């Protein structure tokens, strides 16, 4: 068909430019590998200003990287829609709706679901739908979407990493491990599959195995985005931390593999700050922050400016803690007011979804300010961080907020309640030394003789890993 070319998936795109379709395919690759070169999509409309797919994908990319430039590409796509292929029209409908300010996420997922039903080899639309599901706190929806297209993508590169992640978020760890390994077998540089396998190993307290695997893969991460590179190292650091390794190893990873990313000219600051702050909060809860000297203050000083606010609710929550903890209370209050203002402008449906996230953000401000009692009141007696997935965080990322809650229970004289929830947590993951230390502390506070046994268990685990 004259003036039509096939993209990577074999679907028709209205363009006569080989360079345009090459740039689109290069963009697909960058998205799937969490690469640093996603801006390559801007070359596509340069080579064919009338290509609908080139323009709508460029507009979506610019929404987050340079919003002022996005409308012109959106309008260019819209003006040529009559000549577009059926595939391009479906992508345009879904992505343009995704960019609308008052979007309903359920509708956005429905539009993407229609694309993958009609064009099941389009893994980029699947990835967008999975990201939407992630921010809705719906791993079940994400799993359903990938299972829909799996029969048409049995040996397709990247599909099994996309399958593994919702499986592990639903605690189907055996199936998640199998899928991640399948993805890794197809492509040893499928970073999402690597990441998913690390999640499984970490959850199952196979810390040494996780570290050996990830450090073995790490030489290939230089092409990853700032988020993916520092997030993979965050996982490695967390394995060392949870396994009771000397804190110096965690500090080395923070300095050399996470914070050092900021020295690169194309680094994306907020993506680094998210992983840096998440790691420092873990260290803080464990009472090891002194080993990091003034690194928390340095991080907080980078987060006082509003340029890093309101990008990710998860990041904003961590920023509130970091600012409050380091004495930047007026800045923290400004951020909290801004979050409350944004929350008040949400639809009723969105407010219902984000209610827990708002309370967690307020609680982290109070916790950072040293007001454990007020922080605990905000979270309530039945808090479970896994109910806060709409924050835009995995269970592994959220778990630090459970640890904060356990610590606050102990700090405010609610040791009996703390013991109950910690014991239940240990039944799910009994190989984490820190949890036994918290249990030991709770037993000591209530005068229970089991404290000595809990301490012995913690010590045994602390010496069992990383010999």
C-alpha positions, -999 to 999 in steps of 0.1 A, spaced: 0 0 0 16 33 -11 26 56 17 22 29 44 50 11 62 50 -16 89 63 -9 124 81 -33 146 49 -51 155 39 -55 118 11 -28 120 5 -2 93 17 33 98 9 61 73 43 74 62 66 72 32 97 79 54 120 50 63 137 73 88 104 81 105 95 44 110 130 37 122 128 64 148 94 50 160 109 15 163 139 29 181 116 46 206 97 13 212 130 -3 220 140 25 244 107 22 263 109 -15 266 145 -15 280 139 16 302 166 33 281 181 67 283 173 75 246 135 78 246 139 113 230 146 95 197 108 97 191 112 134 184 131 125 152 101 107 138 79 138 132 110 156 120 113 131 92 75 131 85 56 160 100 23 145 89 27 111 105 0 107 131 17 79 151 50 99 152 33 130 164 11 115 191 40 95 206 62 126 205 34 146 222 31 120 250 68 119 255 70 157 257 41 158 283 66 149 310 99 161 295 89 195 280 51 201 283 51 234 264 61 216 232 35 188 235 4 207 221 19 214 187 25 177 181 -9 167 194 -25 192 170 -3 179 141 -15 144 148 -51 155 151 -50 174 118 -39 144 98 -61 119 115 -84 114 85 -55 98 65 -42 76 94 -44 39 95 -68 20 119 -39 12 142 -28 48 143 -63 60 151 -66 36 180 -33 47 194 -43 84 189 -76 79 207 -59 62 237 -29 84 241 -47 117 235 -72 107 262 -43 98 285 -30 133 281 -63 150 290 -63 168 324 -96 154 336 -91 118 325 -107 89 342 -81 62 346 -107 34 341 -116 48 307 -79 53 298 -72 16 305 -103 6 286 -91 24 255 -57 8 258 -74 -26 263 -92 -21 230 -58 -15 212 -43 -47 225 -74 -66 217 -73 -55 181 -35 -52 179 -21 -78 204 15 -75 193 17 -39 204 37 -42 236 41 -4 239 4 1 244 5 -28 268 33 -11 287 13 21 289 -17 2 302 4 -16 328 18 18 340 -17 31 344 -27 0 363 3 5 386 -8 40 395 -43 27 401 -29 1 426 -43 -26 404 -18 -54 397 -47 -77 390 -57 -55 361 -21 -54 348 -19 -92 349 -52 -95 331 -40 -72 303 -7 -91 297 -25 -125 298 -48 -113 270 -19 -108 246 4 -136 258 -10 -162 233 1 -139 204 35 -132 219 48 -166 232 84 -160 223 83 -123 221 112 -103 237 101 -84 268 67 -100 273 78 -122 302 92 -94 323 59 -76 318 41 -108 330 64 -113 360 59 -80 376 21 -81 382 25 -118 393 49 -108 420 28 -79 431 0 -104 436 24 -126 456 24 -154 430 61 -157 435 66 -192 419 49 -181 387 67 -147 388 101 -163 391 93 -187 362 82 -158 340 112 -136 349 136 -164 342 119 -171 308 123 -134 299 160 -135 309 165 -166 288 151 -149 258 171 -117 264 197 -115 291 195 -77 289 158 -75 296 163 -52 325 126 -54 336 129 -92 338 161 -89 358 144 -65 381 114 -88 385 136 -118 394 154 -97 420 120 -88 435 112 -125 439 146 -134 454 145 -105 478 110 -112 490 120 -148 496 150 -136 516 174 -152 491 196 -121 495 229 -134 485 214 -150 454 197 -117 445 229 -97 449 250 -121 429 225 -121 401 221 -83 400 257 -75 404 264 -100 376 240 -81 354 251 -46 364 277 -40 337 249 -37 312 229 -11 331 248 20 317 222 24 290 193 24 315 174 55 324 183 73 356 153 56 373 160 20 362 198 22 369 194 36 404 164 15 411 182 -17 403 211 -6 426 185 4 453 174 -33 452 210 -44 456 215 -21 485 183 -32 501 193 -68 499 225 -60 517 206 -40 543 178 -65 549 204 -93 550 222 -76 579 254 -68 559 277 -41 573 262 -7 566 294 4 548 285 -17 518 251 0 516 268 34 519 292 25 490 263 17 468 245 49 477 275 70 469 289 52 439 258 37 422 229 59 431 240 95 440 268 94 414 242 92 387 236 129 392 270 137 377 259 126 343 247 153 319 216 135 310 206 124 345 170 129 355 172 142 391 137 132 405 143 96 393 175 95 413 161 113 443 132 87 446 156 58 450 180 78 472 153 90 496 137 55 497 170 40 507 178 66 534 144 62 550 152 24 553 185 33 569 169 58 592 143 34 605 171 9 613 190 35 634 219 36 610 216 71 595 246 84 614 269 63 592 256 84 563 268 116 580 253 146 562 240 128 531 204 132 542 209 169 545 225 171 511 195 152 496 170 175 514 188 206 501 182 193 466 145 188 473 137 222 487 129 236 452 95 230 437 110 217 405 111 183 421 76 185 436 43 171 423 59 147 399 53 115 418 31 112 449 56 85 462 85 110 458 65 138 474 58 116 504 95 108 508 104 145 503 80 155 531 99 131 555 133 143 544 125 180 546 108 177 580 136 155 594 163 179 584 146 210 598 133 223 565 98 226 581 86 256 562 94 240 529 78 207 541 47 226 551 45 243 516 47 209 499 21 194 522 -3 224 515 3 219 478 -6 182 480 -37 190 500 -47 216 474 -42 191 446 -62 165 465 -91 189 470 -93 195 433 -95 158 424 -128 142 414 -147 124 442 -137 91 426 -100 100 425 -102 113 461 -115 80 473 -86 63 456 -60 87 469 -73 91 505 -48 67 520 -20 83 501 -29 117 514 -30 104 550 4 87 545 19 119 532 7 138 563 19 111 586 54 111 571 56 149 576 47 144 613 71 114 616 99 135 601 91 163 625 95 139 655 58 137 663 53 100 663 20 101 682 3 124 656 18 104 628 4 72 642 -31 87 647 -31 96 610 -23 61 599 -47 45 623 -47 11 641 -51 -11 610 -25 4 587 -10 -17 559 12 0 534 2 -26 508 -31 -7 506 -12 24 494 -2 11 459 -19 40 443 11 60 456 29 46 425 51 21 444 57 -16 445 51 -37 477 89 -37 482 90 1 480 60 4 503 73 -19 529 94 8 545 62 25 555 52 -6 574 85 -5 591 79 31 601 45 22 615 60 -7 636 86 16 650 60 43 658 39 17 677 69 8 698 79 44 703 45 54 716 40 27 741 19 4 720 42 -26 722 14 -51 725 -1 -40 692 33 -39 676 41 -74 687 9 -87 671 16 -71 637 53 -79 637 46 -116 645 22 -118 616 47 -101 593 75 -126 603 52 -155 594 53 -142 558 90 -133 557 109 -149 586 144 -143 572 147 -106 578 169 -99 609 155 -64 614 120 -77 620 133 -100 647 151 -70 663 118 -51 664 101 -82 679 129 -85 705 124 -48 714 86 -53 717 91 -83 740 115 -64 761 91 -35 765 64 -59 777 87 -79 799 83 -111 779 110 -138 783 108 -146 745 129 -115 740 161 -135 743 150 -160 717 140 -133 693 175 -117 698 192 -150 691 172 -155 660 181 -120 647 218 -126 655 218 -159 637 203 -144 606 227 -114 607 256 -138 605 240 -162 581 240 -140 550 271 -125 531 297 -146 549 
